[in-house]
Amino acid sequence: MIDHSLVLTLVFSAVLVLGLLVKLYLSSRQIRHVAHHKNAVPPAFAATISLASHQKAAEYTIAKARFGLLELAFGTAVLLGWTLLGGLDALNQALAGTRLGEWGPLTQQLALVASFGLISGLLDLPFTLFSTFRIEERFGFNKMSFKLWLGDLLKSTVVGVVIGLPIVALILWLMGSAGRMWWLWAWTAWMAFNLLILVLYPTVIAPMFNKFKPLEDESLKARVTALMQRCGFAAKGLFVMDGSKRSAHANAYFTGFGAAKRVVFYDTLLKQLSPAEVDAVLAHELGHFKHKHIIQRIVTLFGMSLAGFALLGWLSSQVWFYTGLGAQPNLAAPNDALALLLFMLAVPLFSFFISPLFAQLSRKHEFQADAYAARQTDGRDLSSALLKLYQDNASTLTPDPLFVKFYYSHPPASERLARMGTLHAAPTGTNS
C-alpha cells in the first residue's frame, strides 16, 4: 500500500532541493556574468553611458544578488522549520492548548494565521532593514529615515490587520460552513476582495503612505491630456507622488479600476525626464491598456486562483497532506487554517518552475507596449527615457541571459532599445 504521506514528504523535499540548486545556479551565473562585463560599457551604449555609471549598476546588481543568496538560504531554512521540522505544527498545538477555543474554533484558527504572519514578519525584518539602510543607502537610493521606515511598518501592519483578517476570517468560515464546494465560494470572495482593493487602493490606502498632489505643470498636463484623448483613454486625475522621500528610484503608473483609474507620476520621474520623454513613458503605460494586458493578467489571476482553491479544497480533506508536510491535523477541531498555511508554504516551491513562462509573457507585453508608444509619440523620446531610467535606477546593461529568462518581467536594456531602433520614430497619432 502506498504511503501518501511519505510520498509527499519525498516530493516536497526533492522540489525544495532542486529549486534551491536552480536558484543558486542562476544567481551565481548572474554574479559572474555581470562582474565579467563590469569594466567595459557595451558598444551600443558607449556614447551615452559612462563607465562609472555602468560599474555602479554592476556593483549594485552584484550586491543585491549576493544578498539574495543569503535571503535564499535563510528562507529555505525557515521553510523547512515551518514544515518538515514541525514548526507550524508546534505553533498550532501551542495555540490549541490555550483558552482561545472558548471563543470558538474560528478565533483559534485566526490566532494561528495571525501568529504565523507575525513570526514570519519578524524573521524578515533584519533583511528588510539591511536592504534598505545598507544596500539602497550605499548606492544612494534610500531616502528614508528610520523613523519614516518604522512609521511605514506600523501603518502597513495596521492596514494588513484591518483588511487582511476579515477576508481570512471569511475564507476560514466558508471552509468550515459551506460544504464540499466551499472552495468555489471562497474563490468568489477572494476575487471580489481583490477587485475591491483595486478600487480602494488609490483613494484610501496609498494616501496613508504618500502625498498625492494634482499635476501642476500646465504644459505637461495639456500634453498628457492630449495624448490620452488621442489614445481614447480617460482617467480620474493626474497626480504627482512624493516618491523622493523614500527612494531615488523613478516610476509612473496607472492605479485604480474602472472609473477610479488615475495616472500617478513619481516626483523623481518628472525631475529626470523631459516633457516629451514623460509623454512617451505614459504612452507605454497606455499601450498596456490598449492591448488589454491588465485584463489578461486579471483573468489569468482569476483562473490560477480558482485552480489553487480547488486544489486546496481537495488537499485539505486528506490526512496525508498534513502529515507529509510535518503537521498533525486536529482530531477534535477544524484544520482549515493549518491547511491554508501549509498550502501557502508549499505552492511557491512548485510554481517557481513555471515562472519563466509568465516572465516571458510579461516581456512580450512590454515589447508590445513599447511599439504602441512609438506609434503614438516619438520613439526616440521613449528610447532616451528608458535609457535614463535604466541609468538612474542602476539597472545593469549586461544581465545573464538565463537569469533574464527566469526573473525579468521587463526586457533587458540591450534587447529593449534594440527593438525600439527597429520601430518607426515618427508618431502617427493613430490608435492600433
N, C-alpha and C positions, 0 to 999 in steps of 0.2 A: 504494500500500500504506500502511495506517495505521501511523504510528509511535506505538505504545502508550506508549513511554517519554515522548515529548513530550506526549501527551495527559494522562498522569498528572501531569506537571510543571505543565501549564497548569491542570488541575482543582485540584490541591493549592494552587497559588498563588492561584487565584480564591477558593477556600473560605477560605484564610488571610486574604486581604484583606477579604472580605465579613464574616467572623466578627469581625475586628478592628474594622471600621467599626460593626457592630451593637453590639459591647460598648462601644465609645467612646460611641455614641449613648445607650445605656441608662444608662451611668454618668453622663453629662452631664445627662440628664434627672433622674436621682435627686438629683444635687447641687443642681440648680436648684429642683426641687420641694421638697426638704427645707428649703433656705435660704429659699424664698419663704414657707413656713409657720412659720418659726422663731420669730417674735415673737408668736405667738398660740396658746394652747392650744386644741385643737379643743373645741367646745362640749360634746360628750358627756363630756369628761374635765375640764372646767373646775373641777368641785367636788372632784376627787380628785388631780389632778396640778398641781404648782406650775409657774409659768412658768420658774423656774430649772431644774427637772428636765427640762422639755420642751426648753429651749435646750441643756442639756448633752447630751441624746440627739441633738439635731440636729447639734451640733458633732462629736460622736463619730462619727455616721454619715457626715458630710461628710469628716472626716479619714480615715476608713477608705476611703471611695470615692476620694478623691484619691490616696491611697497605692496603691489598687488600680490606678489608671491607670498609675502608674509601673511596678508589677509587670507589668501587661499589656504595656506597651511593651518592657520588658526581656525578658519571657518570649517574646514574638514574635520578637525579635532572636535569642534563644538557639535557638529552634526552627528558624529559618532557618539559623543557623550549623550546627546538627547535621545538617540535611537538605540543602537545595539548595546551600548553600555548602560542603558536603563535610566538615564536622567529624567526623561519625560514621565516614565513610569513612577519613579520615586517622587516626583513633584505631584503627580496625580494621587498617589497613595497618601502622601502627607496631607493634602487638602481633604481627602476622604476621611481622614482621622480627626478633622476639626468639627466644629459645630455648625459649619456652613450649611450642611444638609438640612438643618432645621428650618432654613429659609426656603427650602425647596431645591430639587435637583438642578434646576436651571441656574440658580445662584452659584452653586458649587462648580458647575461647568464654566460659567463666565469667569469665575475666580481662576480656573485653570488657564483659560486663554489670556486673561489679564496678567497673571503671574509669568506665564511664558513670554509674553510681549515685553514685560518689564525687565526680566532677566536678560533676554536677547538684546534689548536696547542698551542695558548697562555694559554688556560684553562688547558691544560695538563702539561705545563711547571713546575709548582710547584711540581707536583707529580714525574715527571722525576728527578728533582733536588734532592728531598728528598730521592728517592730510590737510586740514585747514590751516593750522598755525605753524607747520614746519614746511611742508612741500609747497602749498599755494603761497605761503608767505615768502619762502625762499626765492620764488620766481616772480614775485611782485604782483600776484593776482589777488591775494586775500586783502580785503579792506575792512574786515570785521574786527571789532574789539571783542574781548572775551565776554564782556557784559552783553553785547548785542547777540553773540552766539548763544549765551545762556538764555537770554530772553526768547530767542527763536526756538530753542529746545523746549522751554516751558510752554510756549504757545502751541507748538506743534503737538506736544503731548496732550494738552487740553483738547485741542481740535480732534486728535485721534480718539480720545476717550468719548467725547461728546458725539462724534459722528460714527466712530467705529463700533463701540459697544452695542448700540441699538441694532445695527444691522447684523452683528454677530449673534445677539440675543434672538433676533427674529429667525435667523437660519437655524440656530440650535433648537428653537421651539418647533419649527417646521420639521426638523429631523425626527423629533420625538412625537409629533402630533398629527402629521399629515399623511400617515400611511406609507405604503411601499413606494408611491410615486412622489415622496417628499422632495426628491432632488429636482423635479421639474418645477415645483412651486418655489423652491429655494433659488433656483436659477433665475426664475422670473423676478423674484425680489432683488436679487443681486444686480441684474441688468437695469431694473428700474432705479436702483440706488446709484449706479454708475451714470445714468443719464441725468439724474437729479444733481449729482456733483458737477457735471459739465455746466449746468445752468447756474449753480450756486457759487462755483469757484471764483469767477471773475468779479462778482459783486459782493460776496460775503467773506470768502476765505482769503483770497490773495491780498485784499486791503489790510488784513491783520498783520501782514509781514512787510509790505511795501507801500509806498505812497504812489498814487497814480494821478497825474495831472493831465488835463486835456492838452493836446499838441498846440503850442502857441505860435510856432513859426508859420505865419500865414502863407508864405510862398510854398513851403514844403507841404502844408495842409492842402493847398489848392492842387499841387502836383499829384499828391497821393489820391485825393478825391477824384481827380480826372482819370487816373489810372483805374481806380476801382469801378467807376462808371463805365469806362471803356471795356472792362472785363465782365461787366454785368454782376458786380458783387456789391452787396450792401452790408454795412457794419453799423453797430450802435454808436460807435465813437472811436476816435483816435487818441491814444493815451501814451504818455511817457512815464516809464517806471524808473525809480531811483535805484537801479541795479548797482550803481557805483559805490553805494555804501556797504556792499557786501563783497563785490568782486570786480575785477577789471575786465572780466570776460564780457563780450558783447553779444547781443542777440535781438531778435524781433520775432513775434509770434502772434497767431490768432488764438483767442480763447473764447470760451462760451459755446453755446449751441443754439441753433435756430436764430430767432430774433435777438438773442442776447450776445451774439458774436461781437467782439471788439478787437481792434488792432492795437498791439502793445509794442512800443519801441523801448529798448533799454536806453537810458541816457548815454551810456558809453558808446552805443552804436551810432547815435546821432553826432557824437563828437568825432568819431573816427571816419565816417563816410561822408561823401559829398551828397547833395540832394539827389543827383542823378543815380548815384550808387544806392542810396536808400530806396529810391523808386524801383530799381532793379531787384533788390533783395525782397521787397514787398511783392513784386510781380512773381518771383519764385514761389512765395508762400501762396499766392493766388493760384498758381499752377497746380498746387496740390488739391485745392478745392475744385478747379476746373476739371481735373482728371478723376475727381471723386475718390482720391486716395484716403481721405478721412473716413468717408462712408465705408470704403472697403476694409479699413482697419477695424472699424466698429463692428462690421458684420463678421470679420474674422474672430474678433474677441468674443462675440456672441456665440459663434459656433464652437470655438475651443472651450469656452467656459461651460457650454451645455454638455460637451463630451466629458469634461472634467467632473461636473456634478453627477452625471450618470455613472461614471466610473466609481466615484466616491460612494454613491448610493449602493452599489454592489459590494464594494470592499468593506464598507462599514458593518456589514452583516456577516463577515467572515472572521472567525476567531483567529485564523492563521495570519490575517493581515496585521493584527495587533502583536501577536507573539513573535511573528517573523521580523518585526521591527523593534523588538526589545521591550514590549509593554504587555501587561496582563490586563485584559478587559475586566471591568467590574461585573460581578455576577448579580448584584442586587441593586445596581444603579445604572443610569444611562451612560453610554460611552461615546456620545456624539462629539463632544469637544476633543476627546482623545483621538478619535478617528480623523477629525478635521485637521488637527495639528500634525499628526503623523503623515497625512496626505500632503499637506503643505511642505513638509520637510523632504518628502521623497520625490515629488514631482519634478523639481528643478534638476535633479540628477539625470533624469531621463530626457527632459525637454532640451537639455544642453546640446544633444546630438542632432537635433533638428534646427537649432538656432541659425546655422549657415543659410538655410532656405529662407528664413524671414529676413536675415541681413541682406541677402541678395535681392529680395523683392523690394526692400526699403531703398537700396542703392538704385534700383531700376526706377523707382518713383522719383528719386532725386534728379536723375537724368531727365526724366520727362518734365519735371517742374522747371529745370534749367532751360530746356528747349522752349517751353511756354514763355518764360520770362524773356528769352532772347527775341521772341516774336512780338512781344508787347512793349519792350524797351530796347535800348541799345545793348546788344550782347557784350560789347566791350566794357560797359559800365558794370555789368554783373561779374565779368571776369576780374576786373580791378577790385570790386567789392569783396569777392571771395578771396582774392589774394591778400587783401588787407586783413580780413578776418582770420585766415589761416595764420598769418604772421602775428597778429595781435594776440591770438589765443595760443600761440606757441604750438601749433599743430605740426607734427613732423611731416616733411615732404617725402620721406623715404621709409614708409612703414613696410613691414614684411608682408608680401602678397598673401601668404596663407593665413596670417593673423588677420588681415583685412577681411578675408572671406568668412571668418568666424564671427568677428566682433564689430566690424564697421557698418553702421547703419547709413553712413554717408560715404560716397566715393572719396578716395584719397585725392589730394590736390592735383597730382600729376594727371590722373585719369579725367578728373572733372574739368580741368582747364583745357586739356587737350580736346575733349569732346566739345567744349564751348567754342574752340577755334574753328570747328567744322560747321558751326551754325551761322545763319545769316546775322550779320552785325546790325543791319538797319531794321528798325521796328516797322511792323506792318500795320499795327493798330487794329488787327482783326482778331476775332475770337476763334479759337480752334481747340 
